[in-house]
Amino acid sequence: MAEIRLRQPVIAAQEDRSFWLQDIGAGPKTGPLKGEVNTDIAIVGGGYTGLWTALRIKEQSPETRVTILEADFCGSGASGRNGGQVHSWFAEIDQIAAVTGIEEARQLCADTADAIEELAALQASGVIDMDLRLDGWLWTASSITQEGAWDRAFETTRGLGIDRFRLLDAAEIERVTGSPVSYAGMIEERAGTVQPAKLAAGLRDLALSRDVVIHEQSPVLGILPGRQCALRTTGGALKAEKVVLAANAWLAAIPELRRHLYVVASQVIATAPVPDLLDRIGWKNGASICDAQAHVLYYQRTPAGRVIFGRGSGNIAFRDEFGASFNRSPERGFDNKRELHRVYPSLRGVAVDSDWAGPIDCMAEHVPVFDHLKDHPNIFYAMGFNGTGIAQTPVAGRILTSLVLERQDRWSASGLVGLKRRKALPPEPFRYLGAKLVRRAVRRKNDLEIQNKRADRLTQFVAGFMPGNSSE
């Protein structure tokens, strides 16, 4: 049987790591795989999805041997370089319902709300210090075209008798964010922010304490499928009865998955700490904030008074073969700085200490998918989180665990399971060329609409082909 080849990540240079990772001096804690080793379940990827899956497996089947293989170190990918925003799936309930039906969508959204409480309990008990601050998540508008972007989520949840969101006026938004730019929106109050690298490192420590074996600096070069799979690394081989692929955007290397998956870049910057200035403008809490433009802005104030300001840039790569520019953009956060200064003019003179980028795994439906590879019933995967994962991957871990352990329950029967129902994307080179045209149109449309100007019809038409917004 032919080996399944995996794409190797371009390991970021230290100066290109996210502020979060550099702030805690993150790095490998365990050694690489050496020699030939056996396990029951192998997990490829040591980010949130892989770690939560390992923990869920151990919760349900403590005797099962679980081994994680991580190419770099746990949390070095999307889990340690995102915007640190924590919010439930209720904001995407309409997108989830389109895949699962409204009843399961309601339950899955409630599951992510429960996951937020699980994170709060882990912090309160001292198990993981993740700087979790549940000061709310705001979805806002700063131009006419952004107004009401949240209406469907707000009305759907209210119609289900769920009081998850509250509408905000301009005065309250300014009181919370310290900026007068956004003037309408809503808040999910039991949501907020974390230090994502601390969360990843804490989950690694928790997994190790529960006898999960973790080998960092162990990139999987290929998987030889069979009744017992063999995972080949640079230093050894791991044999496992079942495999979980939790490798985020790198799953685009597998042709049957690449047909449904597209990869875009997200760009993030971190300012120098300016707590006194932020206090003066009234931005004092740990709320997470998003706007409603197509290349969405997402930002937070850290406890030390830095501003973390991210943007879904929409950068793409031919055949999804992304390299060093997806670790740190050659633009060095230019667009983010421009938008930061628009939203917070008082920060124009504040230095930007760090800028970084990262790939995001996206599905056209903007809802993740779980399944096994078509010809390999013992090789499972999760992909398509679209940059929303901190409260979602604990739920993903439950779905993957039920699939791997062959449990017949609501998790394994979820409407999120199954790739056949998902849209296939155009082949290359049409995908790349089309995406470039759409990205250019979206950027032009954004820049005009933020000034309350209207883009020409051709720009609007081309921009309309964008599958949806991507943020971290």
One Martini backbone bead per residue (centre of mass of N, CA, C, O) as a GRO file, in nm:
protein
  472
    1MET     BB    1   0.098   0.035   0.021
    2ALA     BB    2   0.090   0.358  -0.003
    3GLU     BB    3   0.239   0.628   0.101
    4ILE     BB    4   0.174   0.897   0.316
    5ARG     BB    5   0.248   1.218   0.251
    6LEU     BB    6   0.399   1.486   0.431
    7ARG     BB    7   0.426   1.805   0.503
    8GLN     BB    8   0.682   2.022   0.585
    9PRO     BB    9   0.754   2.243   0.803
   10VAL     BB   10   0.853   2.572   0.845
   11ILE     BB   11   1.060   2.662   1.072
   12ALA     BB   12   1.072   2.909   1.284
   13ALA     BB   13   1.230   3.161   1.368
   14GLN     BB   14   1.264   3.316   1.657
   15GLU     BB   15   1.185   3.609   1.537
   16ASP     BB   16   0.907   3.467   1.406
   17ARG     BB   17   0.771   3.434   1.645
   18SER     BB   18   0.548   3.475   1.858
   19PHE     BB   19   0.492   3.659   2.125
   20TRP     BB   20   0.385   3.434   2.304
   21LEU     BB   21   0.631   3.243   2.280
   22GLN     BB   22   0.851   3.446   2.365
   23ASP     BB   23   0.733   3.530   2.644
   24ILE     BB   24   0.777   3.207   2.758
   25GLY     BB   25   1.002   3.044   2.619
   26ALA     BB   26   0.928   2.848   2.409
   27GLY     BB   27   0.965   2.482   2.385
   28PRO     BB   28   1.099   2.197   2.415
   29LYS     BB   29   1.038   1.903   2.650
   30THR     BB   30   1.079   1.677   2.447
   31GLY     BB   31   1.188   1.418   2.268
   32PRO     BB   32   1.262   1.249   2.007
   33LEU     BB   33   1.215   1.003   1.803
   34LYS     BB   34   1.355   0.667   1.860
   35GLY     BB   35   1.319   0.432   1.670
   36GLU     BB   36   1.111   0.156   1.746
   37VAL     BB   37   0.758   0.200   1.817
   38ASN     BB   38   0.471   0.135   2.020
   39THR     BB   39   0.111   0.187   1.981
   40ASP     BB   40  -0.227   0.259   1.964
   41ILE     BB   41  -0.222   0.587   1.940
   42ALA     BB   42  -0.160   0.824   1.689
   43ILE     BB   43  -0.058   1.172   1.695
   44VAL     BB   44  -0.060   1.437   1.458
   45GLY     BB   45  -0.003   1.685   1.661
   46GLY     BB   46   0.067   1.951   1.927
   47GLY     BB   47  -0.198   2.088   1.958
   48TYR     BB   48  -0.506   2.131   2.060
   49THR     BB   49  -0.629   1.886   1.916
   50GLY     BB   50  -0.423   1.670   2.001
   51LEU     BB   51  -0.435   1.718   2.311
   52TRP     BB   52  -0.740   1.685   2.357
   53THR     BB   53  -0.758   1.400   2.243
   54ALA     BB   54  -0.569   1.265   2.442
   55LEU     BB   55  -0.731   1.341   2.697
   56ARG     BB   56  -1.000   1.205   2.617
   57ILE     BB   57  -0.894   0.921   2.591
   58LYS     BB   58  -0.794   0.899   2.888
   59GLU     BB   59  -1.070   0.940   3.017
   60GLN     BB   60  -1.207   0.675   2.871
   61SER     BB   61  -0.899   0.517   2.825
   62PRO     BB   62  -0.638   0.482   3.027
   63GLU     BB   63  -0.493   0.219   2.889
   64THR     BB   64  -0.432   0.376   2.647
   65ARG     BB   65  -0.195   0.426   2.407
   66VAL     BB   66  -0.048   0.755   2.366
   67THR     BB   67   0.099   0.930   2.078
   68ILE     BB   68   0.284   1.225   2.011
   69LEU     BB   69   0.364   1.398   1.705
   70GLU     BB   70   0.596   1.673   1.673
   71ALA     BB   71   0.771   1.878   1.466
   72ASP     BB   72   0.832   2.074   1.698
   73PHE     BB   73   0.631   2.220   1.928
   74CYS     BB   74   0.399   2.262   2.145
   75GLY     BB   75   0.226   2.537   1.998
   76SER     BB   76   0.390   2.645   1.732
   77GLY     BB   77   0.145   2.692   1.590
   78ALA     BB   78  -0.169   2.806   1.598
   79SER     BB   79  -0.184   2.772   1.918
   80GLY     BB   80   0.074   3.002   1.955
   81ARG     BB   81  -0.039   3.248   1.720
   82ASN     BB   82  -0.292   3.369   1.795
   83GLY     BB   83  -0.537   3.601   1.932
   84GLY     BB   84  -0.681   3.483   2.204
   85GLN     BB   85  -0.979   3.399   2.141
   86VAL     BB   86  -1.284   3.349   2.341
   87HIS     BB   87  -1.553   3.165   2.191
   88SER     BB   88  -1.827   3.054   2.084
   89TRP     BB   89  -2.052   2.905   1.836
   90PHE     BB   90  -2.302   3.099   1.831
   91ALA     BB   91  -2.200   3.293   1.598
   92GLU     BB   92  -2.217   3.008   1.397
   93ILE     BB   93  -2.500   2.862   1.396
   94ASP     BB   94  -2.585   2.880   1.095
   95GLN     BB   95  -2.344   2.722   0.975
   96ILE     BB   96  -2.385   2.463   1.139
   97ALA     BB   97  -2.684   2.408   1.059
   98ALA     BB   98  -2.621   2.361   0.753
   99VAL     BB   99  -2.484   2.075   0.839
  100THR     BB  100  -2.661   1.955   1.112
  101GLY     BB  101  -2.870   2.124   1.218
  102ILE     BB  102  -3.024   2.294   1.472
  103GLU     BB  103  -3.007   2.101   1.716
  104GLU     BB  104  -2.704   2.037   1.704
  105ALA     BB  105  -2.603   2.325   1.697
  106ARG     BB  106  -2.700   2.397   1.977
  107GLN     BB  107  -2.528   2.182   2.125
  108LEU     BB  108  -2.245   2.261   2.021
  109CYS     BB  109  -2.251   2.545   2.133
  110ALA     BB  110  -2.285   2.453   2.427
  111ASP     BB  111  -2.018   2.296   2.436
  112THR     BB  112  -1.837   2.552   2.409
  113ALA     BB  113  -1.937   2.681   2.667
  114ASP     BB  114  -1.834   2.449   2.845
  115ALA     BB  115  -1.535   2.483   2.762
  116ILE     BB  116  -1.498   2.754   2.899
  117GLU     BB  117  -1.548   2.638   3.183
  118GLU     BB  118  -1.310   2.442   3.174
  119LEU     BB  119  -1.094   2.657   3.156
  120ALA     BB  120  -1.168   2.801   3.418
  121ALA     BB  121  -1.114   2.553   3.600
  122LEU     BB  122  -0.814   2.512   3.530
  123GLN     BB  123  -0.732   2.788   3.645
  124ALA     BB  124  -0.862   2.789   3.933
  125SER     BB  125  -0.695   2.515   4.014
  126GLY     BB  126  -0.389   2.548   3.878
  127VAL     BB  127  -0.326   2.374   3.621
  128ILE     BB  128  -0.370   2.637   3.422
  129ASP     BB  129  -0.186   2.917   3.315
  130MET     BB  130  -0.368   3.143   3.071
  131ASP     BB  131  -0.494   3.429   3.116
  132LEU     BB  132  -0.793   3.420   3.179
  133ARG     BB  133  -1.054   3.649   3.048
  134LEU     BB  134  -1.408   3.707   3.115
  135ASP     BB  135  -1.492   4.009   2.938
  136GLY     BB  136  -1.559   3.934   2.649
  137TRP     BB  137  -1.720   3.936   2.316
  138LEU     BB  138  -1.688   4.140   2.027
  139TRP     BB  139  -1.921   4.240   1.764
  140THR     BB  140  -1.852   4.481   1.512
  141ALA     BB  141  -1.910   4.817   1.375
  142SER     BB  142  -1.747   5.076   1.133
  143SER     BB  143  -1.973   5.039   0.907
  144ILE     BB  144  -2.243   5.006   0.716
  145THR     BB  145  -2.178   4.713   0.598
  146GLN     BB  146  -2.143   4.587   0.903
  147GLU     BB  147  -2.418   4.605   0.980
  148GLY     BB  148  -2.572   4.321   1.116
  149ALA     BB  149  -2.383   4.061   1.104
  150TRP     BB  150  -2.529   3.935   1.384
  151ASP     BB  151  -2.836   3.883   1.346
  152ARG     BB  152  -2.864   3.578   1.301
  153ALA     BB  153  -2.742   3.487   1.569
  154PHE     BB  154  -2.924   3.649   1.755
  155GLU     BB  155  -3.203   3.542   1.652
  156THR     BB  156  -3.155   3.239   1.679
  157THR     BB  157  -3.098   3.225   1.983
  158ARG     BB  158  -3.356   3.361   2.077
  159GLY     BB  159  -3.549   3.152   1.934
  160LEU     BB  160  -3.416   2.920   2.139
  161GLY     BB  161  -3.383   3.060   2.433
  162ILE     BB  162  -3.097   3.210   2.408
  163ASP     BB  163  -2.893   3.426   2.629
  164ARG     BB  164  -2.586   3.513   2.489
  165PHE     BB  165  -2.663   3.803   2.383
  166ARG     BB  166  -2.577   4.162   2.359
  167LEU     BB  167  -2.654   4.466   2.277
  168LEU     BB  168  -2.475   4.753   2.145
  169ASP     BB  169  -2.362   5.067   2.179
  170ALA     BB  170  -2.139   5.313   2.131
  171ALA     BB  171  -2.081   5.383   2.428
  172GLU     BB  172  -2.017   5.093   2.529
  173ILE     BB  173  -1.791   5.025   2.333
  174GLU     BB  174  -1.604   5.252   2.427
  175ARG     BB  175  -1.584   5.162   2.724
  176VAL     BB  176  -1.447   4.883   2.652
  177THR     BB  177  -1.225   4.973   2.406
  178GLY     BB  178  -1.142   5.294   2.364
  179SER     BB  179  -1.320   5.325   2.094
  180PRO     BB  180  -1.512   5.518   1.841
  181VAL     BB  181  -1.538   5.348   1.574
  182SER     BB  182  -1.730   5.158   1.699
  183TYR     BB  183  -2.118   5.164   1.701
  184ALA     BB  184  -2.187   4.851   1.675
  185GLY     BB  185  -2.326   4.551   1.847
  186MET     BB  186  -2.206   4.262   2.032
  187ILE     BB  187  -2.215   4.044   2.330
  188GLU     BB  188  -2.020   3.789   2.486
  189GLU     BB  189  -1.975   3.756   2.822
  190ARG     BB  190  -1.878   3.442   2.821
  191ALA     BB  191  -1.580   3.567   2.737
  192GLY     BB  192  -1.240   3.622   2.569
  193THR     BB  193  -0.905   3.565   2.694
  194VAL     BB  194  -0.572   3.444   2.610
  195GLN     BB  195  -0.265   3.274   2.643
  196PRO     BB  196  -0.199   3.048   2.408
  197ALA     BB  197   0.082   2.931   2.492
  198LYS     BB  198   0.004   2.859   2.781
  199LEU     BB  199  -0.214   2.659   2.707
  200ALA     BB  200  -0.039   2.461   2.546
  201ALA     BB  201   0.166   2.401   2.771
  202GLY     BB  202  -0.048   2.302   2.975
  203LEU     BB  203  -0.154   2.064   2.805
  204ARG     BB  204   0.108   1.915   2.790
  205ASP     BB  205   0.145   1.869   3.094
  206LEU     BB  206  -0.121   1.719   3.134
  207ALA     BB  207  -0.064   1.486   2.941
  208LEU     BB  208   0.191   1.382   3.080
  209SER     BB  209   0.044   1.326   3.358
  210ARG     BB  210  -0.144   1.105   3.176
  211ASP     BB  211   0.057   0.924   2.991
  212VAL     BB  212   0.140   1.084   2.754
  213VAL     BB  213   0.323   1.057   2.468
  214ILE     BB  214   0.588   1.291   2.371
  215HIS     BB  215   0.725   1.395   2.047
  216GLU     BB  216   0.941   1.621   1.966
  217GLN     BB  217   1.098   1.688   1.685
  218SER     BB  218   0.881   1.483   1.493
  219PRO     BB  219   0.847   1.457   1.187
  220VAL     BB  220   0.619   1.339   0.959
  221LEU     BB  221   0.682   1.196   0.648
  222GLY     BB  222   0.511   0.918   0.677
  223ILE     BB  223   0.238   0.679   0.600
  224LEU     BB  224   0.187   0.337   0.650
  225PRO     BB  225  -0.069   0.165   0.579
  226GLY     BB  226  -0.287  -0.044   0.788
  227ARG     BB  227  -0.360  -0.233   1.049
  228GLN     BB  228  -0.066  -0.125   1.091
  229CYS     BB  229   0.081   0.166   1.132
  230ALA     BB  230   0.355   0.364   0.984
  231LEU     BB  231   0.554   0.619   1.128
  232ARG     BB  232   0.775   0.837   0.973
  233THR     BB  233   1.078   0.968   1.083
  234THR     BB  234   1.392   1.103   1.125
  235GLY     BB  235   1.444   0.886   1.395
  236GLY     BB  236   1.190   0.686   1.322
  237ALA     BB  237   0.921   0.457   1.434
  238LEU     BB  238   0.556   0.436   1.446
  239LYS     BB  239   0.332   0.200   1.575
  240ALA     BB  240  -0.027   0.183   1.485
  241GLU     BB  241  -0.366   0.118   1.484
  242LYS     BB  242  -0.408   0.436   1.515
  243VAL     BB  243  -0.484   0.758   1.354
  244VAL     BB  244  -0.429   1.115   1.411
  245LEU     BB  245  -0.499   1.411   1.227
  246ALA     BB  246  -0.360   1.730   1.378
  247ALA     BB  247  -0.228   1.955   1.132
  248ASN     BB  248  -0.400   2.142   0.999
  249ALA     BB  249  -0.287   2.289   0.711
  250TRP     BB  250  -0.100   2.027   0.644
  251LEU     BB  251  -0.339   1.853   0.517
  252ALA     BB  252  -0.305   1.962   0.218
  253ALA     BB  253  -0.114   1.720   0.123
  254ILE     BB  254  -0.383   1.564   0.095
  255PRO     BB  255  -0.573   1.524  -0.174
  256GLU     BB  256  -0.862   1.454  -0.047
  257LEU     BB  257  -0.844   1.723   0.131
  258ARG     BB  258  -0.763   1.956  -0.066
  259ARG     BB  259  -1.044   1.973  -0.215
  260HIS     BB  260  -1.168   2.119   0.072
  261LEU     BB  261  -0.904   2.284   0.131
  262TYR     BB  262  -0.795   2.605   0.252
  263VAL     BB  263  -0.524   2.847   0.264
  264VAL     BB  264  -0.457   3.108   0.497
  265ALA     BB  265  -0.348   3.410   0.621
  266SER     BB  266  -0.236   3.547   0.934
  267GLN     BB  267  -0.195   3.868   1.094
  268VAL     BB  268   0.024   3.979   1.367
  269ILE     BB  269   0.048   4.217   1.639
  270ALA     BB  270   0.272   4.376   1.890
  271THR     BB  271   0.298   4.596   2.121
  272ALA     BB  272   0.401   4.788   2.333
  273PRO     BB  273   0.379   4.868   2.654
  274VAL     BB  274   0.067   5.082   2.746
  275PRO     BB  275  -0.115   5.104   3.013
  276ASP     BB  276  -0.169   5.408   3.063
  277LEU     BB  277  -0.292   5.474   2.790
  278LEU     BB  278  -0.523   5.266   2.802
  279ASP     BB  279  -0.650   5.376   3.056
  280ARG     BB  280  -0.717   5.663   2.946
  281ILE     BB  281  -0.916   5.540   2.710
  282GLY     BB  282  -1.063   5.277   2.870
  283TRP     BB  283  -0.869   5.017   2.830
  284LYS     BB  284  -0.891   4.754   3.091
  285ASN     BB  285  -0.957   4.477   2.968
  286GLY     BB  286  -1.015   4.119   2.837
  287ALA     BB  287  -1.140   4.168   2.578
  288SER     BB  288  -1.269   4.064   2.275
  289ILE     BB  289  -1.229   4.184   1.927
  290CYS     BB  290  -1.448   4.236   1.645
  291ASP     BB  291  -1.515   4.270   1.321
  292ALA     BB  292  -1.711   4.277   0.987
  293GLN     BB  293  -1.505   4.228   0.790
  294ALA     BB  294  -1.371   4.017   0.574
  295HIS     BB  295  -1.086   4.101   0.695
  296VAL     BB  296  -1.073   4.050   0.995
  297LEU     BB  297  -1.062   4.199   1.302
  298TYR     BB  298  -0.845   4.127   1.596
  299TYR     BB  299  -0.850   4.212   1.956
  300GLN     BB  300  -0.628   4.294   2.245
  301ARG     BB  301  -0.555   4.326   2.587
  302THR     BB  302  -0.308   4.283   2.790
  303PRO     BB  303  -0.207   4.277   3.114
  304ALA     BB  304   0.057   4.462   3.025
  305GLY     BB  305  -0.048   4.661   2.776
  306ARG     BB  306  -0.086   4.525   2.514
  307VAL     BB  307  -0.144   4.505   2.162
  308ILE     BB  308  -0.341   4.274   1.988
  309PHE     BB  309  -0.331   4.266   1.618
  310GLY     BB  310  -0.547   4.122   1.381
  311ARG     BB  311  -0.549   3.967   1.038
  312GLY     BB  312  -0.713   3.847   0.763
  313SER     BB  313  -0.530   3.856   0.469
  314GLY     BB  314  -0.555   3.612   0.238
  315ASN     BB  315  -0.314   3.469   0.191
  316ILE     BB  316  -0.166   3.260  -0.063
  317ALA     BB  317  -0.094   2.932  -0.213
  318PHE     BB  318   0.026   2.724  -0.427
  319ARG     BB  319  -0.110   2.428  -0.345
  320ASP     BB  320  -0.065   2.498  -0.041
  321GLU     BB  321   0.256   2.592  -0.045
  322PHE     BB  322   0.379   2.689   0.241
  323GLY     BB  323   0.610   2.910   0.396
  324ALA     BB  324   0.790   3.154   0.549
  325SER     BB  325   0.565   3.378   0.488
  326PHE     BB  326   0.370   3.227   0.707
  327ASN     BB  327   0.540   3.330   0.960
  328ARG     BB  328   0.643   3.604   0.799
  329SER     BB  329   0.568   3.879   0.658
  330PRO     BB  330   0.707   4.105   0.434
  331GLU     BB  331   0.511   4.343   0.548
  332ARG     BB  332   0.522   4.359   0.864
  333GLY     BB  333   0.217   4.456   0.934
  334PHE     BB  334   0.107   4.703   0.775
  335ASP     BB  335  -0.205   4.672   0.783
  336ASN     BB  336  -0.228   4.657   1.089
  337LYS     BB  337  -0.115   4.936   1.153
  338ARG     BB  338  -0.321   5.097   0.995
  339GLU     BB  339  -0.571   4.986   1.157
  340LEU     BB  340  -0.480   5.059   1.438
  341HIS     BB  341  -0.474   5.373   1.381
  342ARG     BB  342  -0.775   5.391   1.316
  343VAL     BB  343  -0.887   5.273   1.589
  344TYR     BB  344  -0.602   5.398   1.739
  345PRO     BB  345  -0.469   5.701   1.720
  346SER     BB  346  -0.304   5.709   2.002
  347LEU     BB  347  -0.091   5.469   1.876
  348ARG     BB  348   0.109   5.591   1.661
  349GLY     BB  349   0.378   5.606   1.865
  350VAL     BB  350   0.375   5.303   1.900
  351ALA     BB  351   0.545   5.031   1.922
  352VAL     BB  352   0.633   4.741   1.736
  353ASP     BB  353   0.762   4.435   1.861
  354SER     BB  354   0.565   4.234   1.688
  355ASP     BB  355   0.554   4.000   1.406
  356TRP     BB  356   0.316   3.766   1.254
  357ALA     BB  357   0.228   3.446   1.113
  358GLY     BB  358  -0.034   3.217   0.969
  359PRO     BB  359  -0.195   2.932   0.900
  360ILE     BB  360  -0.529   2.851   0.776
  361ASP     BB  361  -0.788   2.621   0.804
  362CYS     BB  362  -1.033   2.591   0.539
  363MET     BB  363  -1.379   2.596   0.476
  364ALA     BB  364  -1.649   2.677   0.293
  365GLU     BB  365  -1.851   2.640   0.552
  366HIS     BB  366  -1.700   2.714   0.826
  367VAL     BB  367  -1.671   2.402   0.914
  368PRO     BB  368  -1.568   2.139   1.055
  369VAL     BB  369  -1.410   1.814   0.996
  370PHE     BB  370  -1.480   1.457   1.040
  371ASP     BB  371  -1.273   1.163   0.973
  372HIS     BB  372  -1.176   0.924   0.742
  373LEU     BB  373  -1.001   0.792   0.523
  374LYS     BB  374  -1.134   0.639   0.262
  375ASP     BB  375  -0.908   0.378   0.263
  376HIS     BB  376  -0.870   0.444   0.598
  377PRO     BB  377  -1.035   0.354   0.893
  378ASN     BB  378  -0.759   0.424   1.093
  379ILE     BB  379  -0.758   0.730   0.967
  380PHE     BB  380  -0.785   1.035   1.118
  381TYR     BB  381  -0.955   1.366   1.115
  382ALA     BB  382  -0.905   1.732   1.147
  383MET     BB  383  -1.069   2.020   0.986
  384GLY     BB  384  -1.162   2.362   0.953
  385PHE     BB  385  -1.153   2.608   1.185
  386ASN     BB  386  -1.114   2.909   1.082
  387GLY     BB  387  -0.966   3.035   1.351
  388THR     BB  388  -1.163   2.861   1.557
  389GLY     BB  389  -1.042   2.686   1.872
  390ILE     BB  390  -1.035   2.716   2.187
  391ALA     BB  391  -1.352   2.616   2.232
  392GLN     BB  392  -1.352   2.378   2.001
  393THR     BB  393  -1.129   2.153   2.054
  394PRO     BB  394  -1.262   2.010   2.296
  395VAL     BB  395  -1.485   1.898   2.108
  396ALA     BB  396  -1.312   1.759   1.896
  397GLY     BB  397  -1.194   1.550   2.095
  398ARG     BB  398  -1.463   1.398   2.131
  399ILE     BB  399  -1.510   1.309   1.842
  400LEU     BB  400  -1.242   1.160   1.793
  401THR     BB  401  -1.265   0.961   2.026
  402SER     BB  402  -1.521   0.814   1.927
  403LEU     BB  403  -1.401   0.721   1.661
  404VAL     BB  404  -1.148   0.569   1.767
  405LEU     BB  405  -1.323   0.395   1.994
  406GLU     BB  406  -1.599   0.314   1.868
  407ARG     BB  407  -1.835   0.495   1.950
  408GLN     BB  408  -2.193   0.509   2.012
  409ASP     BB  409  -2.268   0.845   1.968
  410ARG     BB  410  -2.312   1.182   1.929
  411TRP     BB  411  -2.025   1.226   1.825
  412SER     BB  412  -2.005   1.009   1.595
  413ALA     BB  413  -2.303   1.124   1.481
  414SER     BB  414  -2.221   1.378   1.374
  415GLY     BB  415  -2.259   1.623   1.124
  416LEU     BB  416  -1.936   1.672   1.115
  417VAL     BB  417  -1.931   1.393   0.997
  418GLY     BB  418  -1.814   1.405   0.682
  419LEU     BB  419  -1.699   1.485   0.353
  420LYS     BB  420  -1.918   1.444   0.125
  421ARG     BB  421  -2.097   1.710   0.207
  422ARG     BB  422  -1.872   1.877   0.095
  423LYS     BB  423  -1.712   2.112  -0.070
  424ALA     BB  424  -1.550   2.146  -0.366
  425LEU     BB  425  -1.269   2.269  -0.508
  426PRO     BB  426  -1.089   2.397  -0.728
  427PRO     BB  427  -0.846   2.344  -0.928
  428GLU     BB  428  -0.543   2.359  -1.039
  429PRO     BB  429  -0.492   2.700  -1.108
  430PHE     BB  430  -0.780   2.819  -1.041
  431ARG     BB  431  -0.768   2.860  -0.740
  432TYR     BB  432  -0.534   3.062  -0.723
  433LEU     BB  433  -0.626   3.276  -0.929
  434GLY     BB  434  -0.902   3.327  -0.802
  435ALA     BB  435  -0.802   3.406  -0.518
  436LYS     BB  436  -0.642   3.654  -0.605
  437LEU     BB  437  -0.880   3.813  -0.718
  438VAL     BB  438  -1.054   3.810  -0.464
  439ARG     BB  439  -0.856   3.942  -0.269
  440ARG     BB  440  -0.832   4.210  -0.421
  441ALA     BB  441  -1.133   4.282  -0.406
  442VAL     BB  442  -1.165   4.275  -0.099
  443ARG     BB  443  -0.961   4.494  -0.031
  444ARG     BB  444  -1.097   4.718  -0.195
  445LYS     BB  445  -1.372   4.701  -0.056
  446ASN     BB  446  -1.281   4.752   0.233
  447ASP     BB  447  -1.141   5.034   0.191
  448LEU     BB  448  -1.411   5.169   0.108
  449GLU     BB  449  -1.617   5.083   0.333
  450ILE     BB  450  -1.464   5.216   0.576
  451GLN     BB  451  -1.558   5.504   0.420
  452ASN     BB  452  -1.848   5.471   0.299
  453LYS     BB  453  -1.793   5.331   0.027
  454ARG     BB  454  -1.848   5.217  -0.306
  455ALA     BB  455  -1.806   4.964  -0.496
  456ASP     BB  456  -1.783   4.834  -0.776
  457ARG     BB  457  -1.941   4.584  -0.940
  458LEU     BB  458  -1.699   4.403  -1.002
  459THR     BB  459  -1.583   4.393  -0.718
  460GLN     BB  460  -1.834   4.274  -0.584
  461PHE     BB  461  -1.854   4.019  -0.753
  462VAL     BB  462  -1.574   3.896  -0.687
  463ALA     BB  463  -1.596   3.911  -0.372
  464GLY     BB  464  -1.846   3.705  -0.359
  465PHE     BB  465  -1.645   3.439  -0.375
  466MET     BB  466  -1.599   3.448  -0.087
  467PRO     BB  467  -1.662   3.216   0.155
  468GLY     BB  468  -1.538   3.395   0.402
  469ASN     BB  469  -1.435   3.448   0.718
  470SER     BB  470  -1.100   3.486   0.871
  471SER     BB  471  -0.997   3.392   1.201
  472GLU     BB  472  -0.826   3.396   1.544
   0.00000   0.00000   0.00000
